[in-house]
């Protein structure tokens, strides 16, 4: 009887691990998919706005200030984004 309870506990524990692992993978995929931008700021303070979402990559740390996402492909940024001001 005790062996049967241990087996049930093990199966339940494995089920929880599988579900949590699946949720973690899903969250990772969703966060990767959302790496787009519609506006960005360059390291010298110029602000750009884009007419459509473009692919992005994480920015760098410059002058102690963490930069937000920046364009992944500069040719897309040149095509769809324009300067709207300076910070």
N, C-alpha and C positions, 0 to 999 in steps of 0.2 A: 504494500500500500504506500509506504514511504517512497519507494522507487517511482511509482506512478506519479506522485505529487511532485517529485524532483524533475521528472521528465516534462510534466505540464509547465512547471515554472521555467524550465529551460526553453521550451518552445515559445512561451509568452515573451520571455526576454529577447529571444532572437527576433521575434516579430516586431517588437518595439525598436530594436536596433535597425532592422531593415527599413521600417517606416521613417525613422529619424534620418537615416542615411539618404533615403530618397528625397526627403524634404531639403536636406542640405545641398544635394546635387541640383535640385530644381532652383533653389535660391541662387546658386552659383551661376547657372545658365542664364537666369533672368537678369542678374547683375551685369553679366557680360553683354547681353543683348541690348541693355539700356545705355551702352556707352556711345551715345550720340549727343550732339549739341546743336543748338540753334543760335547761340551767341557765345562769345568768348572774349577774353582779355589777353593781350600780349604782355610780355615781361616789361615792356616800356610804357604800359598803361593805356594803350590804344584799345578801344572797345569795338568789336565787330558784331554785326547781326547778320544772320543767314536767312535766306529766303526759303530754305528747306533744311530739314535735319541732315547733318553730315556725320560721318564716322569720326569718333574721337579717341584720344588716348590720354592717360593721366598727364597733367602738367608737371613742371619741375619746381624745386624750391629755389627761389631767387631772392636775395637780400633779406633772408629770414621770413619771407612771405610765401606761403604755399600757393602755387598757381592752380587754378581749376583745370578742367579738361581743355585740351587744345586739339585742333584738327589733326586727324591721323594722316590725311593726304592734303598737302598744301595746294595742289592744283584744284581740288574740290573747293577748298576755302576761297581761292582766287575767283572761282567761277560763281559761287553762290553767296558769298559774304561780302559785306561792304562796311566801311568805317563809319561809325555813328558818333564818335566822340573820343574824349580822353578822360581818364580818371584823375 
